[in-house]
Every structure is written in C-alpha cells, then in structure tokens.
Amino acid sequence: MSAADKREQWGEFADREHELLDEVEARWGDTAAYDEAARNVSAYTREDWERINTGNAAIERRIRHLMDVGAHPTSDEAMDVAEQQRMHISHWFYAMDHAFHVQKSELYVQDPRFRAGIEKNTRPGAAEWLQAAINANARRARSEGQ
C-alpha cells in the first residue's frame, strides 16, 4: 500500500508505523502469532484494510450499543460480540483461541494505547466491559467443550 493509503486506512498509526512495528517485533517477534500476522498483513491491499476496518467498526458499534442499553458483560449478547471480535482477529491476523483472547484482553485494560483504541469509538469503560465479556465468553466456550 502507498503511504497515502496507509494514512487513510490506519490514521495516526501510519505516521508511527516503523516505531510500532519495531515494538511489536520486540515484544512478540518470536511467536507463531507474530509470524502469521506478518505474513497476512504483508499481503493486504487497500480493499482488505477497508474490510478489516469495516468489520472492526461494526464490532465497536455493537459494544457501544450494548453498553448504552445496559447489557451486562456476561450476557449472551456481550459474549457474542466478544466472540465476534475473537473471530475477526483470527480471520485477519492470527489464530486466537479463547485463552489467548483472555490474555490479550489484559492489554486492553493495562496499556493506555490499547484502551484508547477500544474506547475511541465506543465509550469510557469499554476496555473493562470488553475484558469481562471476553472472560465470560471463554468460560462459556469451556463449558461447551470448545
């Protein structure tokens, strides 16, 4: 993708692409998930990124709606949106089982950049709400033998 396409699809992250990629590689470069994501992302076109961003925006809208109507993060609807997020990541970036999703949800709450990314298009508190929904979804999957 061109620099202009990256800026359009990634926003402010495009300006820090190399810095962020260096950090990702330093933190997770020795993992299978990193290798899989690097292979996948290197082949994505502008159209792929539009689909990725559209799918993510739909998940964010659903989270915001569920929070607005007072859905508890352990409700079926909340667990379903957590599952939708897990599958979106698995489809576009790397295989993510429920345990990995739970682990990643720690970043949503603890890392201000992840929190900001989640709460930018949802609302304050969405990081904790989503983390609780992810944990509930993982428990549901275990009880169903997944």
C-alpha positions, -999 to +999 in steps of 0.1 A: +000+000+000+011+035-006+019+059+022-014+078+014-034+046+015-018+036+049-026+071+063-062+068+051-067+033+065-046+035+097-050+071+106-024+084+130-008+049+133+006+053+098+029+081+109+044+058+136+043+026+115+080+018+119+082+026+156+051+005+163+063-024+141+097-024+160+078-026+193+056-054+181+086-074+169+105-068+201+075-080+222+062-108+201+086-114+173+094-149+185+058-161+185+038-180+159+011-154+161+036-127+151+048-148+121+013-155+110+002-118+113+033-106+095+026-129+066-010-120+064-006-082+068+022-080+042-002-092+015-032-070+024-045-045-001-063-013+005-096-032-001-086-057+025-079-030+050-113-014+042-129-047+050-109-051+082-118-016+094-154-020+085-156-053+104-139-037+134-162-006+133-192-029+134-178-047+165-172-013+181-208-001+173-222-033+188-201-028+220-212+008+223-249-002+217-247-030+243-231-007+269-257+021+261-286-003+267-270-016+299-262-051+288-241-069+314-207-081+300-217-117+310-249-116+289-252-137+258-251-106+236-219-094+252-203-128+249-214-129+213-197-096+205-165-108+223-166-140+201-172-118+170-140-098+179-120-130+185-131-144+152-123-111+134-088-112+148-084-149+139-096-143+104-075-113+095-044-116+117-036-147+137-052-178+152-066-167+185-081-193+209-101-183+239-071-184+263-051-161+240-081-137+238-083-136+276-046-129+277-048-101+251-077-085+269-053-077+297-036-052+273-070-036+266-072-026+302-035-021+312-020-005+281-032+031+276-028+028+238-050-003+236-075+012+259-076+044+238-081+023+207-110+005+221-127+034+238-122+059+210-152+046+191-171+031+220-172+048+253-152+051+286-152+018+304-154-002+273-120-018+279-131-033+312-166-042+298-150-060+268-125-078+290-153-091+312-172-102+281-141-119+268-136-138+301-173-148+302-171-160+265-140-181+274-159-197+303-189-203+280-166-220+254-150-242+281-185-253+294-195-261+259-163-282+254-147-259+228 
